[in-house]
Amino acid sequence: MPDHPLKPHDAHHVFLGADHARSEGRTWAVIWLCGAVMVAEIAGGLAFGSIALVADGLHMTTHAGALLLAALAYRFARRYARDARFTFGTGKLGDLAGFTSAVALTMIALLIAWEAIDRLFHPQPIAFAEAIPIACLGLAVNLASAWLLAGGHEHGHDHGHSHGHDHPHARDNNMRAALLHIIADAAVSVMVIFGLVLALAFGWVWMDPLAGLVGAVVIASWAWTLIRDTGAILLDMNPDPKLTEHVEQEIATDGDRVSCLHLWRVGPGHLAAELSVETASERTAADYRDRLKRFPTLSHVTVEVQRREPVKPAQTAVKIAKERDDPRARLVGLNHIALEVGDLEAALAFYGRIFAFNLRGKAEGMAFLDLGDQFIALVEGPVRAAPGDRHFGLVVDDRATVSALATAAGAVLLEGPFLDFLDPWGNRVEVVAYADIQFTKADPVLRAMQLDLPKTEAATNELRAKGMALWAGASLKEQEKSKRFF
């Protein structure tokens, strides 16, 4: 099979592990070792009439087969690493081989368990004189194979568990699967030797199948871990959620927003990212790629830039009026509202049982409830309108307890899709959560009120449609974190 020439656009699509060549060489070395032992055992068994030796030689072919799969995966990945037909390179071939090997290992574990359970209920005579030396020989070969495979492979030797220094997206799952086959068989050999020695010494024949059953459970557990990890890679699951968060924070500055981000593994130690950025600036895709170069594991980055209209700076009503040739003043907002109540102290007590607020001050027949840059004036005097004719809305940080507290305070809850009630003076109050509506207070005002309030995605989209959503609904803490990250 001829190598395919490297094309200019393929140069950045080689996503092989840093230890790929050495791992391939070690795998072939172990194949030759297992092959030599296999031939020697089968030939010796036939020459000396030992069926047990022949059986162990045939068993050695399972190692050779698993290792051959790993070696061919290394060879194929290396040979076709620059083949333009593989859009994202051949780095995942090792994961595919690891997944296949783990499935095969699971089937082997099930067969061992089946045989062990059968022997627990139907004991069979054991030729200890042959079985123990052969098990010891198998253990020695497995240990030698594991040593050859693991040589110089510091970060790939987790066998179903992880170390604190290990980076999952840098693991070579092909080597991991090959090691798993060898170490799993070594573990079973240890258990078998232990069971055989006890069976020989104390006549506990049941120890041999019990050791096999325990070994099957251990192998199945390790195989499942490998299936889970390689399956996640083959299905392009996000390999590093923390990196995803850091990428978003790196991009989301100066009003830019990441509207879509995909992160997946394309090879050992190589991640690919595809993101869409909404911006009102003149930044290009190359600008964003340069900012992401600080993440060394991102080997392939695709950026789509979506332009949006820049937010216009605040303008005075006079300036707007002049631009529009309109002499009228432009409505900007509400400074305060006046609410008629029959008794001022009773009203303060009523609303104080439902809401937490600061009293800005009092005047004759009036009290002012502070809302940061706004206020509500409670006005004492005769109530002139019919109940419910006066209707206003209050914005709160969390309205979860308002209904129960209003009822306890003596309010009359009104039926309908919203949270409305009548106070004792007939004022109809609708309570809404800050997160759910377009109404937005400036950051300094929220800080002064000691509040940290995000917006829902629906409210943010409504603001964004008007060019008013600078931080896309992020809370104050999230905004500050984005500003000073790294």
N, C-alpha and C positions, 0 to 999 in steps of 0.2 A: 504494500500500500504506500504510494508515494506521498511525501510531505507536500502540503499546499503552501505556496509562497506567501510571504507576509505582504499584505496590502497596507497602504498608508493608514487607513481608518481602523485597522486591526491592531495597531501597535499598542494601544492602551487596553486591550481586552484580554490580556494574559493574566488570569487570576489564579495561578497555582500557588500552593503553599511555599514558604521560604525554604523548607526542608524537603521539597518534593524529590529531587534527584537522589539524595542520600536515602530517603525512605524507600524508594523503588529498589535501590541496590541492596538494602538490608532484607527486603522482602524476598528477592530472588535468592539470596544466600540461604535463608531459612527454608525455602522450597527445596534447594539442593540438599540440605541437611535432612529434612523429613523424607525426601525421596530416597536418599542413601540408606537411612534406617529402615524404611519400608521394604526396600529390596532385600536388605540383609535379613530382616525378620522373616519374610516370606520364604526366602531361599533356605534359611536355617531351619525353619519349621518343617519344610518339605523334606530336607535332608535328614533331620533327626526325628521326624514323625511327631512333632509337637503341633497339634491343632490350635493350641492357645497362642503360640508364637505366630502362626499364620493369621489368626484372628486379629491379633494386635497389629500386625503388618497391614492388614486390610483397613483396620481402624485408622491407621496413620494416613491413609489416602484422604480422609475427610479433612485433615489439616492441610494436606497438599492442595486439595481442591479449593478450600477457603482462601488460602494464601495465593493461589494462582489467580483467583478472582481479583484480589487486591492488587497483585503485580500487573495484571493486564489493565486494570483501571488506571494505575499510574502511567503505564506505557501509552495507553490510548490518549489520556489527558495531555501528556507531554507532546505527543506526536501531532495532535490536532489543536494545540493551544492557539495557533494563529490561523486556524481555518475560519474563513469569513462566514461559513454556514452556521457556526455556533455564535449566535448573536451576542451572548454574554460569556463567551469563552467556555472552557471545559472544566472549570474549577469544581463543578458540582458532581463530576463523575465519581469522585471518591465518596461523596455522600450517598450516591445511588448504590455503589458497591457495598458501602457499609450497611445500608438499609437491607439490601438483599442478603448479606451475610448474617445480619441479626435475625432476620426471619428464619433462615436456615438453622441458626443456633437455637431458636425457639422450638423448632420441630425436633431437633436432637434432644433438647431438654424433655419434651413430652414423651419421646420414645424411651429415654432413660427412666423417667418416672413410671411409665406403663410397665416396663420390664421389672423395675424394683418392686412395685406393688404386687405384681404377679408372683414374684419370688418370696414375698413376705407370706403369702397364703399358700404357696406351693414350693417349699424349700427344695433346693437341689444340691447334690454333693459338690464340693469345691475342691479342686486339685491345688491345695495350698503351695506345694513345692514348685509349681510352675507359675501360679497366679501372682504370688508376691514378688518374685524377681522381675516378672514382666511389667508389673505395675511400677516398680522402682525404676526400670529402664525407661518406661514412658514418662515418668516424672522428670528424670534426668534430661531427656530429649526436650521436654517442654520448657524446662528452666533454661537450657541452652538457647532454645529458640527465642524465648522471651528476652533474654539478655541481648541477643543479636538484634532483635527488632527495636528494643528500647534504647539502644546505644545512641547517645547524643540527642535523644528525643525527650527533652525535659518537660514539654507541655502537652504531650499527647497521652500520658500514661494514666489517665483517670479511668477506672473500670466501673463505671456506673456511679461514681461520686465525683465531687469537684473540690478543688483546693482553693484557698482564698486568693491565690495569685493567678488563677486560671481565667482565661478569657474565652467563653464558649464559642464566639464567632471566629476564634483563631484555631480551634481544634481541627486536627486532621482526622476525620472520622473514618477514612479508609484504613489508616494505620491503627486507629482505635479498635476497629472491628477485627483486624488481623490479630492484634494483641489479645483481644477478648477471647477469641477462639483458643489461643494457646494457654492463656492463664486460666480460663474456665476448665480446660482439660487437666491442667496441673492441679487445680483445686480438687477436682473429682479424683485424681490419682492419689492425692494426700488422704482424702476421706476413705477411698477404697483400701489403701494400705492400712490405715487405722482400723477399718472394719475387719479386714482379713486377719490382722494380728490378734485382735480380740477374739474373733471366731476360732482361730487356731489355739489360742491359749486357754480360753474358757468354754469353748464349745458353743459360743453364741453365734450360730449360723445366721440368725436374723440381722446381725450387725452389718453384714455385707450389703443386703438390699436397702437397709435403713440409710447407710452412708450414701448409697447411690441416689436415694430419694432426696436427701438433703442437698446433695450436689446438683440435682436437677432443679430444685427450687432456686438455688443461688445462680445457676446459669440463666434460668428464665428471667430472674430479676435484672441481671446485667443486660440481657438481650433486650428486655422491654425498655430500659433506659436508652439504649442505642437506637431502637426503633423510634422512640419518642423524639429524640434529638435530630436524627437524620430526616425523619418524616416532616418535622417542622421546617427544616431547611428546604426540602424538596417542594413543600407547599408555599414557600416564600413568606413564612411568618416573620414578624418583626423580630430580629435577633437581639436588639439592644434598645429597649424603650427609653433608657436614660439618654442615649445618644440622640434619639429622636427629639427629646425635649430640649437638649442643648442646641441642636440644629435650628429648631424653631425660635429659640431665644436669641441665637446669633443673627438670624435674619430679621426678626420682628423688632426693628428699631426705626426711629424717625417716621413712624406711621406706616411702615411696610407690614404686610401681613402674609403669613403662609396659609394659603387656602387649601392646599392639598400636599401631603407628604407621604411618600412610600419609601421604606427602607427594607432591604433584603440582602441575604448573603449570596455572593457569586463564587466564592472559593475560600479556602482556609485563610483567615486574616484579611479578607477582602469583602467590603460591603459596597453596595450600590444604592444611590439615593436618587429619587425623582421627585421634584417639588415644583409647585406652582406658587408664584409670589405676586401678590397684588401691591402695586405701588403707584404713587403719584409723582415719584421722582424720575430722573432720566437715567437711572441705573440700568445696566444691561445684564444679561445672563452671565457674561464673563465676570462682571463685578461680584455677583453673588457666589460664583464658583471660587473666586479668589478668597473670599471670606471664609469659605468652608475648607480651605486647604489646611487649616489648623487642626483638622481631624484626620490623622494619618490613616485610619482604617477605611475612610471613604475613597475607594479606588476609582469609582465611576460616578459622576454626578451629572444629572440632566436637569436644567432649570428652564421653566417656562415663565415669562414675565407678562403679567396682565396689567395694562395701563388703566388708570382711573383718573378722573378729573381731580386736580388738586383742590384741597379745601381752601376756600377763599378766606382771607383774613377778616376779622371782625370789622364791621363798618358802623359808623354812627348813623342814627336815623336821619340827620341832616344831610350827610353825604349821599345816603341812599335816595333820599327825596330829590336831591339835586340831579343825581344820575337819571332818575326816572322822570324828572320834570314834574314831580308831584309835591305840592306844598304841605301835604298832611304828614303828621308824625307817625313813625312806624311803631306798632306794638311790639314790645320786647318781652314782657313777662308780668308777673304779679308781684307787687311789693308786699301787700298784705290783704287780708279779707276781714271784714267786721261781722261778728256773729252775735245776734241778739239772744240774750238769755234773761230769764226772769230774775234770777238771784245770782250775783257774781260769785260769792263764796261757794254756793251749792254747785255752780258750774265748774269751778276749779276742782272741787272735790270729786265730781262726777268724772270729768275727763282725766283726772289724776289717777283714778282707779283703773283706767283702761290703757292709758299711754304714759310713757316716760318722757318728760319734757322739762326744759328750763323756763322759769318765769323771768322774762326780760325786765318786767317792771309793772307798776300799777299807776293809774291816775284816777281821778274821781269818777267812779262808776265804770271803770275800764281796767282790764288786765291783759297783758301781752304775752302770748306763748311764743317762745323763741323757736324759729325753724332755720337757724343759721343765717342766711342772707334774706330771710323772709320772716313774717310773723303773722299770727292770728290774733285779732283784737276781740276779746269777749266784752260785749257792751251790755251793761245792766239797764233794764228798762222794760216797759210793757211789750209783750209779743203781739205784733200786729197782724202777721200773716197766719194762714191756716197751717196745721201740721203737715209737713212734707213739701210745702211750697218753696221753702228755702233748701236748696240742695247744693252741697259742696263735697269735694273729695279730699281725703287726707292720704298722704304717702307715708308708708312706714317701712322699716327695715325688714320686719318679719311679722306677718299678720296671722300666724298660726294660733295665737292665744286670744286674738281680739274678740272673736265671737263669744267665747265663754266669759271673758271679763266684762264685755258690754252687757251681757244678760245679767250677770251678777250685780252690775252697777245700776240696773233698773232700766236699761235701754230696751226698745222694742225692735227685735230683728224683723226685717222685711223679706218676704219671699222673692226669689228671683235668682238669676245666674251670678249675681255679684254679692259682695259682703256689704249690705246696707243696713243701717239701723236708724231709729228715731231717738233723739235725746229727749229728756223730760220737757223741753221747751218747743218741741215740734220740728227741730232742725234735722233734715235728712242727711246722714253722713255716709258716704261710700269710702271704704278703706281699700287701698291697692298697695301692692308691694313694689318697692323701688325697682327691683330687678326686672319687673314685667312690663314696664311702660317706657315711653320715650323720654319723659321728664328726667333731666340729668343735672346734678349740681356739679360745680367746678371742683377740681381736686382740692384746692386750698380750703374750700368751705367744708368738704367732707372731713379733711384732716382736723380742722378746728372743732368739728362736732364729734371727733374721735370715732368715725365710722369708716368701714372698709366694705364697700358695697359693689359687687359686680352686676352685670346685666345679663339677662338670658339671651340666647342666640336670636330668638324672634325679635326682641326689642332692639338688639344690636343691628340686625338686618334692616329694620325700619330706619334707624339712625343712619346706617351706612348708605341707604338709598338716597338720603338727603345730604351725604357728604359730611356727616357729623360724628362718625364713629372712629375716632383716632385710635383707640386701643382695643377695638373689637370686643367690648364687654369685659375686659380684664379688670380684676379688682385692683385697688391701689397697691397692695403688696406685690401683685404680679407685675404691675407697671414698673415699680421701683426695681424689682428683680431683673426685669428685662433691660433697664437702663444701666445697671451697674454689673451685669453678669460678666464674669471674667475681667 
